[in-house]
Amino acid sequence: MTSPQTLIHHMQGHSIHCIASGGQAPNFKFFFYAQKAEEPSTYLVECVVNSSSCKVQLKIKVDDQSTSQAFSELFQSALSKFGFS
């Protein structure tokens, strides 16, 4: 990943939106949010990416803890399709 925009656009395709990003290669930080369609659940994600090692650190905050595991799996699945696991 040479530009943060590529990950931002990829995640938008999964209805996960970026509210802020920054950093310089190989370390990038993103702040994403998403909302559950059927309910007013909000998800906030801090995503730290090291593009040289392909490692990702996630911190997920959810207002409805009963949906946190499902969202975490969805977010990680979207990342894996980008090339991060």
VMD Tcl script that draws the C-alpha trace (Angstrom):
set ca {
  {0.00 0.00 0.00}
  {1.61 3.22 -1.12}
  {-1.38 5.51 -0.55}
  {-3.99 5.48 2.22}
  {-6.66 6.33 -0.37}
  {-6.64 2.79 -1.76}
  {-7.70 1.28 1.58}
  {-10.25 4.06 2.17}
  {-11.93 3.38 -1.18}
  {-11.85 -0.37 -0.60}
  {-13.56 -0.07 2.78}
  {-16.20 2.28 1.36}
  {-17.20 -0.61 -0.89}
  {-18.06 -2.49 2.32}
  {-20.09 0.45 3.75}
  {-17.29 1.33 6.17}
  {-16.33 5.00 5.96}
  {-13.14 6.82 6.90}
  {-13.45 9.94 9.05}
  {-9.69 10.59 9.36}
  {-6.39 9.13 8.25}
  {-2.72 9.95 8.37}
  {0.82 8.72 8.49}
  {3.67 8.03 6.13}
  {4.74 4.74 4.57}
  {4.97 2.18 6.01}
  {2.82 3.29 9.00}
  {-0.71 4.55 8.45}
  {-3.54 5.21 10.88}
  {-7.21 5.25 9.93}
  {-10.38 6.04 11.83}
  {-13.40 4.30 10.33}
  {-17.09 4.28 11.23}
  {-20.08 2.24 10.20}
  {-23.72 1.98 11.19}
  {-25.95 -1.06 11.25}
  {-28.77 -0.67 8.72}
  {-31.63 -2.15 10.75}
  {-30.72 -0.57 14.10}
  {-29.05 2.59 15.34}
  {-25.81 0.77 16.24}
  {-22.62 2.73 15.58}
  {-19.14 1.25 15.16}
  {-15.89 3.18 15.50}
  {-12.57 1.62 14.47}
  {-9.00 2.74 14.95}
  {-6.94 0.84 12.39}
  {-3.14 1.04 12.42}
  {-1.49 -0.47 9.34}
  {2.17 -1.29 8.80}
  {2.27 -1.76 5.03}
  {5.79 -3.22 4.98}
  {4.94 -6.07 7.37}
  {1.23 -6.28 6.34}
  {0.29 -6.14 10.02}
  {-2.86 -4.43 11.27}
  {-3.89 -3.41 14.79}
  {-7.58 -2.75 15.43}
  {-9.45 -1.07 18.26}
  {-13.20 -1.34 17.83}
  {-15.73 0.58 19.89}
  {-19.40 -0.33 19.70}
  {-22.46 1.11 21.39}
  {-24.22 -2.31 21.29}
  {-21.79 -4.95 22.59}
  {-24.02 -7.80 21.39}
  {-23.09 -6.93 17.78}
  {-19.36 -6.31 18.31}
  {-18.16 -9.81 17.34}
  {-20.16 -9.85 14.09}
  {-18.87 -6.41 13.11}
  {-15.30 -7.33 13.99}
  {-15.54 -10.36 11.69}
  {-17.05 -8.24 8.90}
  {-14.31 -5.62 9.23}
  {-11.54 -8.23 9.26}
  {-13.09 -9.97 6.26}
  {-13.08 -6.68 4.34}
  {-9.41 -6.14 5.28}
  {-8.46 -9.65 4.20}
  {-9.98 -9.00 0.76}
  {-7.69 -5.98 0.51}
  {-4.70 -8.14 1.32}
  {-4.34 -7.69 5.09}
  {-5.27 -10.35 7.60}
}
mol new
graphics top color blue
foreach p $ca { graphics top sphere $p radius 0.5 }
foreach p [lrange $ca 0 end-1] q [lrange $ca 1 end] { graphics top cylinder $p $q radius 0.2 }
display resetview
